[in-house]
C-alpha cells in the first residue's frame, strides 16, 4: 500500500474503473462526481466521498481528472471550488507538491495551456489520456499515454503502475499524450465506420449480418472495435457504454489537429462527418454501435 492518497474527479466508466482498481489494491481513494449513485457505489467499496475538486486536492497527493471535455476540465482545475484552490491552500499535512493527472480526450493546445498554468502554481502535471474501456480500467490493463517531465514520472511511478500495466511513455512534453490519443481514436473511428459500412452492405445484399461478422472475425477484415460494437448493434443493444458524442468529439478534434498540421488524409474527414451525421439523426446518447444504424438508415445522405 502506497502512502500516497489519490483523488478521482469524475467516476463514470473510466474513472469508476480506476477507483475500483486502486481500492482493490488497498489504496486510499477519494472520489468526487455530480452523480451521487456512482459515488455511493464506490463508497461501498471503501472510497471516501468529497464534495469538490478543491477538497480532493486538500486531502490527496494526486488528483486524477476523468471528465468529458475541455470545458469540464477547466472548471475542475480552475473553478471557484477547483483543484488549484485546494492545492495552493491549506493542504492537510501534505508537504510535497500536488499532482494532476489529466485523462480526458481534449485538444493538445488545451492540455499545453492547462499544464503551463498548473506548473506556475507549483503543481506537477501528467498528460495521461486513457484507452481500453471500463473493464480494463478496473483490472489495471488499460492503456495510458503518458507525457510529463521525467522527474514527475519518477515521483508518481507507483501510482501509474497501480493504475495500469500498459503505461506508454510518450515524451516529456504535455500535449503529446493528447496527440497520441487523438491519433488512436481517429483510427478507432475509421475502423468503426468502415466495419459498419461493410456490414450495411452485407445487409443490403441480403446476407445474415451475424454470419458475415463470424467470417470477418476470422479473416482479414477483422478489427476489435468492429467486432465489439457490431455484435451489440446486430443484437439491437445500444445501451451506452461509449456514447456517440465521444467519438464525434474525438474525430472532430483529430481533424482540427490534422488541419492545423496541414495533413489531409482520405478517410478522417468522412469519418468525422459520419459521426456528426449520427448526432444530427438523434443518436447522441446511444452507444456508438449506432453507427451501423446510420449506415442502414434511409435518411443517410438526406
Protein Blocks (a to p, Z undefined) as FASTA:
>chain_A
ZZbdcddehjafklmmmmmmmmmnopacddddfblklmmmmmmnopacdfbfklmmmmpm
bdcddbfblmlmmmmmmmmklmklmmmmccehiabdcddddfbdcdfklmmmmmmmmmmn
opacdddddeeijmlmmnopaccdddddfklmmmmmmmmmmmpccdccfblcehjlmmmm
mmmmmmmmmmmmmmmmmmmmmmmnopafklmmmmmmmmmkbcfklmmmmmmmmnopabdf
bgfklmmmmmmmmmmmmmmnopacfklmmmmmmmmmmmmnopmmpcfklmmmmmmpmkgo
ZZ
